[in-house]
Amino acid sequence: MHQLEDCNFSDVGAYGHTPLTLNLSRGDKQMDLKALYNISYGIYIVSSKKEDRINGQIANTVFQTTSEPATIAVCINKENLTHEFIVKSKVFAVSVLEQETNMKFIGRFGFKSGRDEDKFKGVNYKIGVTGSPIIMDNRFF
């Protein structure tokens, strides 16, 4: 499991999906940029927080836009709860899922709504420096 550290974002979107960019350089606190090597076509969990709640969703569009400063972009449907959380908090995290990730795990974040249930219940995660959850393991506990 690889994580891209959570950082602040810039909303540059239009239409039904919002491309959100994430500047990975934060002064003297910078993520391990080798994590960028793990970005290819794949499945990701994009997560965020809003006040004392956390949420995440499946996304298949995460890409690096610049190397200096290191910046990534994700596309999130504006109707999703995760989008609401990102817009409110201005932070998000990206977890890269392994190819062998169980479909039940993917389904938790892809076919369910955080409006109806806590998607992180029983999932191994940590809270990053901005308060966004980062998936540590792609299994339920």
N, CA, C and O atoms as a MOPAC input file, in Angstrom:
PM7 MOZYME 1SCF
protein

 N      0.85100 1    -1.16700 1     0.00000 1
 C      0.00000 1     0.00000 1     0.00000 1
 C      0.89500 1     1.22700 1     0.00000 1
 O      1.77800 1     1.35700 1     0.84800 1
 N      0.67300 1     2.11200 1    -0.93200 1
 C      1.43700 1     3.34800 1    -1.03200 1
 C      0.50000 1     4.50700 1    -0.77700 1
 O     -0.66400 1     4.48400 1    -1.17600 1
 N      1.02100 1     5.52300 1    -0.10600 1
 C      0.20200 1     6.69000 1     0.18300 1
 C      0.86600 1     7.92800 1    -0.37700 1
 O      2.08900 1     8.06700 1    -0.33000 1
 N      0.06400 1     8.81800 1    -0.90200 1
 C      0.51600 1    10.15000 1    -1.22900 1
 C      0.08900 1    11.00600 1    -0.05700 1
 O     -1.09100 1    11.04500 1     0.29200 1
 N      1.03300 1    11.68700 1     0.54600 1
 C      0.72500 1    12.47200 1     1.73300 1
 C     -0.39900 1    13.45300 1     1.44200 1
 O     -0.54800 1    13.94200 1     0.32200 1
 N     -1.16900 1    13.72400 1     2.45300 1
 C     -2.28800 1    14.64300 1     2.27500 1
 C     -1.79800 1    16.08400 1     2.40100 1
 O     -0.99400 1    16.40700 1     3.27500 1
 N     -2.28900 1    16.92900 1     1.52600 1
 C     -1.87700 1    18.33000 1     1.47400 1
 C     -3.06600 1    19.18700 1     1.07200 1
 O     -4.15800 1    18.67400 1     0.82800 1
 N     -2.85400 1    20.46500 1     1.00800 1
 C     -3.91100 1    21.37400 1     0.58600 1
 C     -4.09500 1    21.31500 1    -0.92500 1
 O     -3.17200 1    20.93800 1    -1.64600 1
 N     -5.27400 1    21.68200 1    -1.40900 1
 C     -5.56100 1    21.58200 1    -2.83000 1
 C     -6.05700 1    22.90200 1    -3.38100 1
 O     -6.39500 1    23.82500 1    -2.64000 1
 N     -6.09200 1    22.96600 1    -4.69600 1
 C     -6.68400 1    24.09800 1    -5.40800 1
 C     -7.81600 1    23.55800 1    -6.26000 1
 O     -7.63400 1    22.57600 1    -6.98100 1
 N     -8.96800 1    24.17600 1    -6.19000 1
 C    -10.12400 1    23.74600 1    -6.97500 1
 C    -10.05800 1    24.45400 1    -8.32300 1
 O    -10.15200 1    25.67900 1    -8.40400 1
 N     -9.89400 1    23.65400 1    -9.38400 1
 C     -9.79800 1    24.23600 1   -10.72100 1
 C    -10.86900 1    23.67000 1   -11.64400 1
 O    -10.70100 1    23.65900 1   -12.86300 1
 N    -11.96200 1    23.20300 1   -11.06900 1
 C    -12.90300 1    22.41100 1   -11.83200 1
 C    -14.02400 1    23.16300 1   -12.50900 1
 O    -14.26600 1    24.34800 1   -12.28000 1
 N    -14.69600 1    22.40100 1   -13.35900 1
 C    -15.90000 1    22.84100 1   -14.04100 1
 C    -16.68400 1    21.59000 1   -14.39100 1
 O    -16.19400 1    20.47400 1   -14.21200 1
 N    -17.88200 1    21.76700 1   -14.88200 1
 C    -18.71600 1    20.65600 1   -15.32700 1
 C    -19.06900 1    19.72900 1   -14.16600 1
 O    -19.09300 1    20.16600 1   -13.01500 1
 N    -19.34300 1    18.45400 1   -14.45200 1
 C    -19.80900 1    17.52700 1   -13.43900 1
 C    -18.72300 1    16.93000 1   -12.57700 1
 O    -18.99800 1    16.48800 1   -11.46100 1
 N    -17.49500 1    16.90400 1   -13.06500 1
 C    -16.38000 1    16.38800 1   -12.28100 1
 C    -15.41300 1    17.53200 1   -12.02500 1
 O    -15.23100 1    18.40700 1   -12.87100 1
 N    -14.80200 1    17.51700 1   -10.86300 1
 C    -13.88400 1    18.57600 1   -10.49600 1
 C    -12.46200 1    18.03900 1   -10.47100 1
 O    -12.14900 1    17.19000 1    -9.63700 1
 N    -11.58700 1    18.51000 1   -11.36500 1
 C    -10.18000 1    18.17600 1   -11.20000 1
 C     -9.64300 1    18.99600 1   -10.03400 1
 O     -9.72600 1    20.22400 1   -10.05300 1
 N     -9.10900 1    18.35200 1    -9.05100 1
 C     -8.56700 1    19.02200 1    -7.87300 1
 C     -7.06600 1    18.80900 1    -7.88100 1
 O     -6.60300 1    17.67500 1    -7.99700 1
 N     -6.29600 1    19.88300 1    -7.75800 1
 C     -4.85000 1    19.74100 1    -7.76700 1
 C     -4.30800 1    19.81300 1    -6.35700 1
 O     -4.85700 1    20.50200 1    -5.49700 1
 N     -3.23200 1    19.09700 1    -6.13200 1
 C     -2.63400 1    18.97800 1    -4.80900 1
 C     -1.15800 1    19.28800 1    -4.91700 1
 O     -0.41900 1    18.53800 1    -5.55500 1
 N     -0.70900 1    20.37800 1    -4.30800 1
 C      0.70200 1    20.72000 1    -4.29300 1
 C      1.35500 1    19.92000 1    -3.17800 1
 O      1.00000 1    20.07600 1    -2.01000 1
 N      2.30200 1    19.06800 1    -3.53100 1
 C      2.89000 1    18.15300 1    -2.55600 1
 C      4.05000 1    18.76000 1    -1.79200 1
 O      4.53500 1    18.15100 1    -0.83900 1
 N      4.50200 1    19.92200 1    -2.17300 1
 C      5.60700 1    20.57800 1    -1.48300 1
 C      5.04400 1    21.55200 1    -0.46600 1
 O      4.29000 1    22.45900 1    -0.81900 1
 N      5.40700 1    21.36700 1     0.79200 1
 C      4.89800 1    22.24500 1     1.84600 1
 C      6.06800 1    22.77400 1     2.65700 1
 O      6.27000 1    22.37100 1     3.80300 1
 N      6.83000 1    23.66900 1     2.07000 1
 C      7.95600 1    24.25100 1     2.79400 1
 C      8.94700 1    23.18000 1     3.20700 1
 O      9.42200 1    22.41600 1     2.36600 1
 N      9.26600 1    23.11500 1     4.49400 1
 C     10.23300 1    22.13900 1     4.96900 1
 C      9.62600 1    20.75300 1     5.16700 1
 O     10.36400 1    19.78800 1     5.36800 1
 N      8.29400 1    20.63000 1     5.11600 1
 C      7.62700 1    19.32800 1     5.24200 1
 C      7.23800 1    18.87200 1     3.85100 1
 O      6.27600 1    19.37900 1     3.27200 1
 N      7.98000 1    17.92100 1     3.31300 1
 C      7.69700 1    17.44400 1     1.96800 1
 C      7.56200 1    15.93400 1     2.00400 1
 O      8.30700 1    15.25400 1     2.70900 1
 N      6.61500 1    15.41300 1     1.24600 1
 C      6.40300 1    13.97500 1     1.19200 1
 C      7.53900 1    13.30500 1     0.44700 1
 O      8.32100 1    13.97100 1    -0.23100 1
 N      7.63200 1    11.99700 1     0.56900 1
 C      8.58000 1    11.21100 1    -0.19900 1
 C      8.09000 1    11.19100 1    -1.64400 1
 O      7.10000 1    10.52800 1    -1.95300 1
 N      8.76400 1    11.90200 1    -2.51600 1
 C      8.31600 1    12.05000 1    -3.89400 1
 C      8.38600 1    10.74400 1    -4.67600 1
 O      7.85000 1    10.66200 1    -5.78100 1
 N      9.04200 1     9.71200 1    -4.11900 1
 C      9.06100 1     8.40000 1    -4.77200 1
 C      7.65300 1     7.80500 1    -4.85000 1
 O      7.39600 1     6.92000 1    -5.66700 1
 N      6.75300 1     8.28400 1    -4.00900 1
 C      5.36300 1     7.81300 1    -4.07200 1
 C      4.74200 1     8.14200 1    -5.41900 1
 O      3.81600 1     7.45900 1    -5.85700 1
 N      5.23600 1     9.17400 1    -6.07700 1
 C      4.70900 1     9.54100 1    -7.39000 1
 C      4.95900 1     8.46000 1    -8.42900 1
 O      4.22800 1     8.37400 1    -9.41500 1
 N      5.98500 1     7.62700 1    -8.22400 1
 C      6.28100 1     6.53900 1    -9.15800 1
 C      5.15500 1     5.50800 1    -9.19000 1
 O      5.05400 1     4.73300 1   -10.14100 1
 N      4.31700 1     5.49300 1    -8.16900 1
 C      3.22800 1     4.51800 1    -8.07700 1
 C      1.95400 1     4.98000 1    -8.76500 1
 O      0.96200 1     4.25200 1    -8.80200 1
 N      1.98100 1     6.18400 1    -9.30800 1
 C      0.80000 1     6.67500 1   -10.00900 1
 C      0.85600 1     6.17800 1   -11.45300 1
 O      1.75300 1     6.53800 1   -12.21500 1
 N     -0.09300 1     5.36900 1   -11.79800 1
 C     -0.29600 1     4.91900 1   -13.17000 1
 C     -1.80200 1     4.71800 1   -13.28900 1
 O     -2.55000 1     5.13200 1   -12.40400 1
 N     -2.24800 1     4.09900 1   -14.35200 1
 C     -3.67800 1     3.82600 1   -14.38900 1
 C     -3.96800 1     2.79200 1   -13.31900 1
 O     -3.30900 1     1.75400 1   -13.26700 1
 N     -4.92200 1     3.05400 1   -12.48400 1
 C     -5.24000 1     2.13500 1   -11.40500 1
 C     -6.46300 1     2.58100 1   -10.64700 1
 O     -7.25800 1     3.39500 1   -11.11700 1
 N     -6.59200 1     2.03100 1    -9.47000 1
 C     -7.71100 1     2.35600 1    -8.59200 1
 C     -7.12900 1     2.99100 1    -7.32900 1
 O     -6.14500 1     2.50800 1    -6.76700 1
 N     -7.75200 1     4.07100 1    -6.90400 1
 C     -7.28700 1     4.83300 1    -5.75800 1
 C     -8.45100 1     5.08800 1    -4.82000 1
 O     -9.61300 1     5.05700 1    -5.22600 1
 N     -8.12900 1     5.34000 1    -3.56900 1
 C     -9.12100 1     5.87700 1    -2.64100 1
 C     -8.71200 1     7.31700 1    -2.36500 1
 O     -7.62000 1     7.58500 1    -1.86500 1
 N     -9.60400 1     8.23100 1    -2.69800 1
 C     -9.41100 1     9.64100 1    -2.39100 1
 C    -10.25800 1     9.91100 1    -1.16200 1
 O    -11.45300 1     9.61900 1    -1.14900 1
 N     -9.64100 1    10.46700 1    -0.13200 1
 C    -10.35300 1    10.67000 1     1.13200 1
 C    -10.15100 1    12.09300 1     1.62800 1
 O     -9.21400 1    12.78700 1     1.23200 1
 N    -11.05500 1    12.50700 1     2.50500 1
 C    -10.98700 1    13.84400 1     3.06400 1
 C    -11.71400 1    13.86900 1     4.41200 1
 O    -12.18400 1    12.84200 1     4.90200 1
 N    -11.79100 1    15.04500 1     4.98500 1
 C    -12.47600 1    15.23700 1     6.26100 1
 C    -13.34800 1    16.47600 1     6.17800 1
 O    -13.14000 1    17.36100 1     5.34700 1
 N    -14.32000 1    16.51100 1     7.05400 1
 C    -15.15600 1    17.70200 1     7.22900 1
 C    -15.51200 1    17.73700 1     8.69900 1
 O    -16.27000 1    16.90100 1     9.19200 1
 N    -14.95700 1    18.71000 1     9.39000 1
 C    -15.11900 1    18.81600 1    10.83700 1
 C    -14.65400 1    17.51500 1    11.48200 1
 O    -13.48200 1    17.16300 1    11.34900 1
 N    -15.53700 1    16.78100 1    12.18200 1
 C    -15.09300 1    15.54900 1    12.85400 1
 C    -15.42600 1    14.28600 1    12.06000 1
 O    -15.29100 1    13.18200 1    12.58600 1
 N    -15.86100 1    14.42700 1    10.80100 1
 C    -16.20800 1    13.26800 1     9.97200 1
 C    -15.15300 1    13.04900 1     8.90000 1
 O    -14.49700 1    13.99200 1     8.45600 1
 N    -14.99400 1    11.78100 1     8.48500 1
 C    -14.10600 1    11.43600 1     7.38700 1
 C    -14.89100 1    10.65800 1     6.34100 1
 O    -15.90800 1    10.03800 1     6.65100 1
 N    -14.42000 1    10.69200 1     5.11700 1
 C    -15.06400 1     9.94800 1     4.04000 1
 C    -14.03500 1     9.69200 1     2.95200 1
 O    -13.01500 1    10.37500 1     2.86800 1
 N    -14.31700 1     8.70200 1     2.12700 1
 C    -13.44400 1     8.38700 1     1.00200 1
 C    -14.23200 1     7.73300 1    -0.10500 1
 O    -15.34500 1     7.25100 1     0.10500 1
 N    -13.64800 1     7.72100 1    -1.28300 1
 C    -14.31700 1     7.12600 1    -2.43300 1
 C    -13.27900 1     6.55800 1    -3.39200 1
 O    -12.10500 1     6.92700 1    -3.35500 1
 N    -13.73400 1     5.66500 1    -4.23900 1
 C    -12.89500 1     5.12900 1    -5.30300 1
 C    -12.76000 1     6.18100 1    -6.39600 1
 O    -13.72400 1     6.86700 1    -6.73500 1
 N    -11.56600 1     6.29700 1    -6.93600 1
 C    -11.30800 1     7.15500 1    -8.09100 1
 C    -10.32400 1     6.42900 1    -8.99600 1
 O     -9.45800 1     5.69600 1    -8.51800 1
 N    -10.45400 1     6.63000 1   -10.28700 1
 C     -9.48800 1     6.02400 1   -11.19500 1
 C     -8.70200 1     7.08600 1   -11.95500 1
 O     -7.95200 1     6.76100 1   -12.87600 1
 N     -8.86700 1     8.34500 1   -11.57800 1
 C     -8.14200 1     9.41500 1   -12.24400 1
 C     -7.32900 1    10.20800 1   -11.22800 1
 O     -7.83900 1    11.10500 1   -10.55700 1
 N     -6.06000 1     9.85400 1   -11.13500 1
 C     -5.07900 1    10.55800 1   -10.31600 1
 C     -3.83400 1    10.67100 1   -11.18600 1
 O     -3.34100 1     9.66900 1   -11.70400 1
 N     -3.33200 1    11.87500 1   -11.34600 1
 C     -2.14700 1    12.01400 1   -12.19400 1
 C     -1.29100 1    13.17900 1   -11.73100 1
 O     -1.77600 1    14.12900 1   -11.11600 1
 N      0.00000 1    13.08300 1   -12.04500 1
 C      0.94600 1    14.13200 1   -11.72000 1
 C      0.84800 1    15.20800 1   -12.78400 1
 O      0.86800 1    14.90800 1   -13.97800 1
 N      0.74200 1    16.47100 1   -12.35600 1
 C      0.64100 1    17.56500 1   -13.31800 1
 C      1.95600 1    18.32600 1   -13.47700 1
 O      2.27300 1    18.78400 1   -14.57500 1
 N      2.71600 1    18.46600 1   -12.40600 1
 C      4.03300 1    19.11500 1   -12.48000 1
 C      4.98600 1    18.41400 1   -11.53200 1
 O      4.57300 1    17.77100 1   -10.56700 1
 N      6.26900 1    18.55300 1   -11.82600 1
 C      7.26500 1    17.97300 1   -10.92100 1
 C      7.85400 1    19.02600 1    -9.98700 1
 O      8.34100 1    18.69300 1    -8.90700 1
 N      7.81100 1    20.29700 1   -10.39600 1
 C      8.33000 1    21.35500 1    -9.54700 1
 C      7.39300 1    22.55600 1    -9.61600 1
 O      7.41200 1    23.26300 1   -10.62300 1
 N      6.59900 1    22.81800 1    -8.62800 1
 C      6.48100 1    21.99500 1    -7.42600 1
 C      5.70900 1    20.70700 1    -7.73700 1
 O      4.87500 1    20.67700 1    -8.64200 1
 N      5.99300 1    19.66500 1    -6.99100 1
 C      5.31800 1    18.38300 1    -7.19800 1
 C      3.82500 1    18.56300 1    -6.93800 1
 O      3.41300 1    18.94700 1    -5.84300 1
 N      3.01800 1    18.27700 1    -7.97000 1
 C      1.57800 1    18.50600 1    -7.89200 1
 C      0.84900 1    17.35300 1    -8.56000 1
 O      1.25800 1    16.88300 1    -9.62100 1
 N     -0.24500 1    16.89300 1    -7.92900 1
 C     -1.09300 1    15.87000 1    -8.53200 1
 C     -2.49400 1    16.42600 1    -8.69200 1
 O     -2.84700 1    17.42600 1    -8.06600 1
 N     -3.29700 1    15.77600 1    -9.53400 1
 C     -4.69600 1    16.15300 1    -9.72800 1
 C     -5.54200 1    14.89000 1    -9.62800 1
 O     -5.09200 1    13.80400 1    -9.99300 1
 N     -6.75700 1    15.03400 1    -9.13600 1
 C     -7.73200 1    13.94600 1    -9.09400 1
 C     -9.04200 1    14.48000 1    -9.66000 1
 O     -9.28800 1    15.68600 1    -9.63500 1
 N     -9.88100 1    13.58400 1   -10.16900 1
 C    -11.21100 1    13.98400 1   -10.63900 1
 C    -12.25800 1    13.36300 1    -9.73000 1
 O    -12.26500 1    12.15000 1    -9.51600 1
 N    -13.12800 1    14.18600 1    -9.20400 1
 C    -14.14900 1    13.76900 1    -8.25300 1
 C    -15.50500 1    14.27800 1    -8.73600 1
 O    -15.62800 1    15.44400 1    -9.11200 1
 N    -16.51100 1    13.42600 1    -8.73000 1
 C    -17.87000 1    13.82900 1    -9.09400 1
 C    -18.37600 1    14.83600 1    -8.07100 1
 O    -18.28200 1    14.60200 1    -6.86700 1
 N    -18.90600 1    15.93900 1    -8.54200 1
 C    -19.37800 1    16.99900 1    -7.64500 1
 C    -20.55600 1    16.57500 1    -6.77800 1
 O    -20.83800 1    17.22700 1    -5.77400 1
 N    -21.24800 1    15.50400 1    -7.13700 1
 C    -22.37700 1    15.02200 1    -6.34800 1
 C    -21.93900 1    14.13500 1    -5.18300 1
 O    -22.74600 1    13.84400 1    -4.30000 1
 N    -20.68700 1    13.70500 1    -5.16500 1
 C    -20.21300 1    12.78400 1    -4.12200 1
 C    -19.91000 1    13.51700 1    -2.82000 1
 O    -19.49600 1    14.67600 1    -2.82500 1
 N    -20.12200 1    12.83100 1    -1.71900 1
 C    -19.85900 1    13.38400 1    -0.39500 1
 C    -18.38900 1    13.75700 1    -0.22800 1
 O    -18.07400 1    14.75400 1     0.42100 1
 N    -17.49500 1    12.97000 1    -0.80300 1
 C    -16.06500 1    13.27200 1    -0.69500 1
 C    -15.76300 1    14.64000 1    -1.30400 1
 O    -14.95700 1    15.39400 1    -0.75900 1
 N    -16.39100 1    14.96200 1    -2.41000 1
 C    -16.20300 1    16.28000 1    -3.02600 1
 C    -16.62200 1    17.38200 1    -2.05500 1
 O    -15.91300 1    18.37500 1    -1.89200 1
 N    -17.75400 1    17.20500 1    -1.42200 1
 C    -18.23100 1    18.18700 1    -0.43000 1
 C    -17.19800 1    18.37400 1     0.68100 1
 O    -16.91200 1    19.49800 1     1.09400 1
 N    -16.64200 1    17.25500 1     1.16200 1
 C    -15.64700 1    17.32000 1     2.23900 1
 C    -14.38700 1    18.05300 1     1.77100 1
 O    -13.83500 1    18.87000 1     2.50800 1
 N    -13.93000 1    17.76100 1     0.54200 1
 C    -12.72000 1    18.39900 1     0.02700 1
 C    -12.93600 1    19.90100 1    -0.13700 1
 O    -12.07400 1    20.69500 1     0.24100 1
 N    -14.05500 1    20.28700 1    -0.68500 1
 C    -14.34200 1    21.71000 1    -0.88700 1
 C    -14.38000 1    22.43500 1     0.45400 1
 O    -13.86100 1    23.54500 1     0.57100 1
 N    -14.98500 1    21.82500 1     1.45900 1
 C    -15.10600 1    22.46000 1     2.77400 1
 C    -13.75700 1    22.53100 1     3.50300 1
 O    -13.39800 1    23.57500 1     4.04800 1
 N    -13.01500 1    21.42100 1     3.51100 1
 C    -11.78100 1    21.35700 1     4.30500 1
 C    -10.54400 1    21.81100 1     3.54900 1
 O     -9.54500 1    22.18500 1     4.16300 1
 N    -10.59900 1    21.78300 1     2.20600 1
 C     -9.46100 1    22.12800 1     1.34300 1
 C     -8.30000 1    21.14000 1     1.45700 1
 O     -7.16100 1    21.49800 1     1.15700 1
 N     -8.56600 1    19.90600 1     1.88300 1
 C     -7.52200 1    18.87900 1     1.98900 1
 C     -8.04800 1    17.53700 1     1.48500 1
 O     -9.24900 1    17.27200 1     1.53600 1
 N     -7.13900 1    16.69800 1     1.00100 1
 C     -7.48500 1    15.32800 1     0.66600 1
 C     -6.23200 1    14.47100 1     0.68700 1
 O     -5.11400 1    14.98700 1     0.68900 1
 N     -6.42500 1    13.16600 1     0.70200 1
 C     -5.32700 1    12.20100 1     0.64300 1
 C     -5.66200 1    11.19200 1    -0.44300 1
 O     -6.83000 1    10.97300 1    -0.76100 1
 N     -4.63000 1    10.58000 1    -1.01000 1
 C     -4.80200 1     9.54900 1    -2.02700 1
 C     -4.07700 1     8.29700 1    -1.57300 1
 O     -2.89900 1     8.35200 1    -1.21700 1
 N     -4.77800 1     7.16300 1    -1.58300 1
 C     -4.17200 1     5.86500 1    -1.29700 1
 C     -4.23500 1     5.03200 1    -2.56800 1
 O     -5.29800 1     4.90200 1    -3.17600 1
 N     -3.10000 1     4.46800 1    -2.97100 1
 C     -3.01100 1     3.64500 1    -4.17200 1
 C     -3.34200 1     2.21000 1    -3.77600 1
 O     -2.66800 1     1.62800 1    -2.92500 1
 N     -4.38400 1     1.63400 1    -4.39300 1
 C     -4.76700 1     0.26000 1    -4.06900 1
 C     -3.94000 1    -0.73000 1    -4.87600 1
 O     -3.59200 1    -0.48600 1    -6.03200 1
 N     -3.63700 1    -1.84600 1    -4.23600 1
 C     -2.89300 1    -2.90500 1    -4.91400 1
 C     -3.79500 1    -3.61600 1    -5.91400 1
 O     -5.01600 1    -3.62600 1    -5.76200 1
 N     -3.19400 1    -4.20200 1    -6.92500 1
 C     -3.95800 1    -4.88900 1    -7.96200 1
 C     -4.78800 1    -6.02700 1    -7.38300 1
 O     -5.85100 1    -6.34200 1    -7.91700 1
 N     -4.32800 1    -6.64600 1    -6.31100 1
 C     -5.02000 1    -7.78400 1    -5.70900 1
 C     -6.09800 1    -7.37600 1    -4.71500 1
 O     -6.63900 1    -8.23400 1    -4.01700 1
 N     -6.41900 1    -6.11100 1    -4.63500 1
 C     -7.42200 1    -5.64600 1    -3.67200 1
 C     -8.74700 1    -6.36100 1    -3.89900 1
 O     -9.23100 1    -6.45700 1    -5.02600 1
 N     -9.32300 1    -6.85900 1    -2.81300 1
 C    -10.58000 1    -7.58800 1    -2.83000 1
 C    -11.71400 1    -6.68500 1    -3.31700 1
 O    -11.79200 1    -5.51600 1    -2.94100 1
 N    -12.58400 1    -7.23600 1    -4.15000 1
 C    -13.70300 1    -6.45800 1    -4.69700 1
 C    -14.64700 1    -5.96100 1    -3.59900 1
 O    -15.25800 1    -4.90300 1    -3.75500 1
 N    -14.77800 1    -6.69700 1    -2.49700 1
 C    -15.62100 1    -6.22200 1    -1.38500 1
 C    -15.05000 1    -4.93400 1    -0.79200 1
 O    -15.79100 1    -4.02400 1    -0.42000 1
 N    -13.72200 1    -4.87600 1    -0.71300 1
 C    -13.07700 1    -3.67500 1    -0.19300 1
 C    -13.31400 1    -2.50000 1    -1.14100 1
 O    -13.66800 1    -1.40500 1    -0.70300 1
 N    -13.12100 1    -2.72800 1    -2.42600 1
 C    -13.35600 1    -1.68500 1    -3.42200 1
 C    -14.82500 1    -1.25600 1    -3.38600 1
 O    -15.13200 1    -0.06700 1    -3.47200 1
 N    -15.71800 1    -2.21900 1    -3.25900 1
 C    -17.14700 1    -1.92500 1    -3.21500 1
 C    -17.54100 1    -1.03800 1    -2.05100 1
 O    -18.43400 1    -0.20100 1    -2.18000 1
 N    -16.88200 1    -1.21400 1    -0.91700 1
 C    -17.16600 1    -0.37600 1     0.25100 1
 C    -16.99500 1     1.09100 1    -0.08900 1
 O    -17.80600 1     1.92200 1     0.31700 1
 N    -15.94400 1     1.41800 1    -0.83300 1
 C    -15.64600 1     2.80500 1    -1.15800 1
 C    -16.20900 1     3.23500 1    -2.50300 1
 O    -16.25100 1     4.43000 1    -2.79800 1
 N    -16.64800 1     2.27100 1    -3.33600 1
 C    -17.11100 1     2.61600 1    -4.66600 1
 C    -18.60000 1     2.50200 1    -4.88200 1
 O    -19.15500 1     3.19600 1    -5.73400 1
 N    -19.26900 1     1.62900 1    -4.11700 1
 C    -20.69000 1     1.39200 1    -4.36000 1
 C    -21.57200 1     1.82200 1    -3.19900 1
 O    -22.78800 1     1.64600 1    -3.26200 1
 N    -21.00100 1     2.37300 1    -2.15400 1
 C    -21.75000 1     2.81000 1    -0.97800 1
 C    -21.54500 1     4.31000 1    -0.79300 1
 O    -20.56800 1     4.87900 1    -1.28000 1
 N    -22.45800 1     4.92900 1    -0.10000 1
 C    -22.35200 1     6.35800 1     0.16900 1
 C    -21.98600 1     6.59500 1     1.62800 1
 O    -22.51900 1     5.95200 1     2.53300 1
 N    -21.07000 1     7.52600 1     1.83400 1
 C    -20.73000 1     7.93800 1     3.19200 1
 C    -21.87600 1     8.66100 1     3.87300 1
 O    -21.83200 1     8.88300 1     5.08300 1
 N    -22.89900 1     9.03200 1     3.12100 1
 C    -24.09600 1     9.62600 1     3.73200 1
 C    -24.88700 1     8.56700 1     4.49000 1
 O    -25.63500 1     8.88400 1     5.41400 1
 N    -24.71400 1     7.28700 1     4.08800 1
 C    -25.48800 1     6.19500 1     4.68300 1
 C    -24.71600 1     5.36100 1     5.69600 1
 O    -25.32000 1     4.75300 1     6.58000 1
 N    -23.40100 1     5.32300 1     5.58300 1
 C    -22.60400 1     4.49700 1     6.50200 1
 C    -21.18400 1     5.01500 1     6.61000 1
 O    -20.71900 1     5.78100 1     5.76600 1
 N    -20.50200 1     4.58500 1     7.66300 1
 C    -19.09800 1     4.91600 1     7.88800 1
 C    -18.25100 1     3.94600 1     7.06900 1
 O    -18.10000 1     2.78400 1     7.44800 1
 N    -17.70000 1     4.41000 1     5.95200 1
 C    -16.92100 1     3.54000 1     5.07400 1
 C    -15.62700 1     3.06800 1     5.72200 1
 O    -15.06800 1     2.05500 1     5.29900 1
 N    -15.14100 1     3.76700 1     6.72700 1
 C    -13.86800 1     3.42000 1     7.34700 1
 C    -14.00400 1     2.44900 1     8.52300 1
 O    -12.99800 1     2.03700 1     9.10000 1
 N    -15.23000 1     2.08300 1     8.87900 1
 C    -15.42800 1     1.14200 1     9.96900 1
 C    -14.80100 1    -0.21000 1     9.59400 1
 O    -15.15200 1    -0.80100 1     8.57300 1
 N    -13.87100 1    -0.68900 1    10.42700 1
 C    -13.21300 1    -1.96000 1    10.18000 1
 C    -12.06100 1    -1.89100 1     9.19200 1
 O    -11.51700 1    -2.92600 1     8.80900 1
 N    -11.67800 1    -0.68200 1     8.77000 1
 C    -10.59100 1    -0.49800 1     7.81500 1
 C     -9.37500 1     0.05000 1     8.56500 1
 O     -9.50900 1     0.92900 1     9.41600 1
 N     -8.18900 1    -0.47500 1     8.24300 1
 C     -6.94900 1    -0.00500 1     8.85400 1
 C     -6.51500 1     1.28200 1     8.15000 1
 O     -6.14800 1     1.26200 1     6.97500 1
 N     -6.56000 1     2.39000 1     8.87200 1
 C     -6.16500 1     3.68000 1     8.31400 1
 C     -5.50800 1     4.51200 1     9.39500 1
 O     -5.60700 1     4.20900 1    10.58400 1
 N     -4.83100 1     5.57300 1     8.95900 1
 C     -4.29100 1     6.55000 1     9.90800 1
 C     -4.76300 1     7.92400 1     9.46800 1
 O     -5.11200 1     8.13600 1     8.30700 1
 N     -4.76800 1     8.83600 1    10.39400 1
 C     -5.12100 1    10.21200 1    10.09000 1
 C     -3.83000 1    10.95300 1     9.75900 1
 O     -2.89100 1    10.96600 1    10.55500 1
 N     -3.79300 1    11.57100 1     8.57300 1
 C     -2.61600 1    12.31100 1     8.13900 1
 C     -2.52800 1    13.67000 1     8.81000 1
 O     -3.37200 1    14.02600 1     9.63200 1
 N     -1.51000 1    14.41400 1     8.45600 1
 C     -1.24300 1    15.69100 1     9.12300 1
 C     -2.35600 1    16.71600 1     8.94400 1
 O     -2.50900 1    17.59800 1     9.78900 1
 N     -3.12800 1    16.63000 1     7.88200 1
 C     -4.22400 1    17.58300 1     7.68600 1
 C     -5.55300 1    17.05900 1     8.21300 1
 O     -6.56600 1    17.75800 1     8.16200 1
 N     -5.54900 1    15.82800 1     8.72000 1
 C     -6.78200 1    15.23700 1     9.22900 1
 C     -7.47000 1    14.31400 1     8.24900 1
 O     -8.47500 1    13.69500 1     8.59900 1
 N     -6.96400 1    14.19900 1     7.03200 1
 C     -7.54800 1    13.27900 1     6.04400 1
 C     -7.08500 1    11.85700 1     6.33800 1
 O     -5.92900 1    11.64900 1     6.70700 1
 N     -7.97200 1    10.87700 1     6.17900 1
 C     -7.58900 1     9.48700 1     6.43300 1
 C     -6.75800 1     8.90900 1     5.28800 1
 O     -7.01000 1     9.19200 1     4.11700 1
 N     -5.77100 1     8.09900 1     5.64200 1
 C     -4.90400 1     7.42400 1     4.68400 1
 C     -5.04400 1     5.92600 1     4.92000 1
 O     -4.81100 1     5.45200 1     6.03200 1
 N     -5.42200 1     5.17300 1     3.88700 1
 C     -5.59400 1     3.71900 1     3.98200 1
 C     -4.23500 1     3.07300 1     4.18900 1
 O     -3.29400 1     3.34800 1     3.44400 1
 N     -4.12600 1     2.21600 1     5.19700 1
 C     -2.85900 1     1.53500 1     5.49500 1
 C     -2.84900 1     0.08900 1     4.98500 1
 O     -1.77900 1    -0.48600 1     4.78300 1
 N     -4.00100 1    -0.48500 1     4.78300 1
 C     -4.09300 1    -1.87800 1     4.35800 1
 C     -5.40500 1    -2.03300 1     3.60100 1
 O     -6.40800 1    -1.42100 1     3.96900 1
 N     -5.40600 1    -2.84200 1     2.55100 1
 C     -6.61500 1    -2.97100 1     1.72700 1
 C     -7.44300 1    -4.17400 1     2.12700 1
 O     -7.96800 1    -4.88900 1     1.27300 1
 N     -7.55900 1    -4.39900 1     3.43500 1
 C     -8.39500 1    -5.47500 1     3.94700 1
 C     -9.25500 1    -4.93600 1     5.09600 1
 O     -8.95200 1    -3.90200 1     5.69200 1
 N    -10.32200 1    -5.66100 1     5.38100 1
 C    -11.16000 1    -5.33800 1     6.54000 1
 C    -10.58200 1    -6.01400 1     7.77600 1
 O     -9.95700 1    -7.06900 1     7.67700 1
 N    -10.79000 1    -5.40900 1     8.93200 1
 C    -10.36100 1    -6.01800 1    10.20000 1
 C    -11.54000 1    -6.11600 1    11.13300 1
 O    -11.40000 1    -6.60000 1    12.25600 1

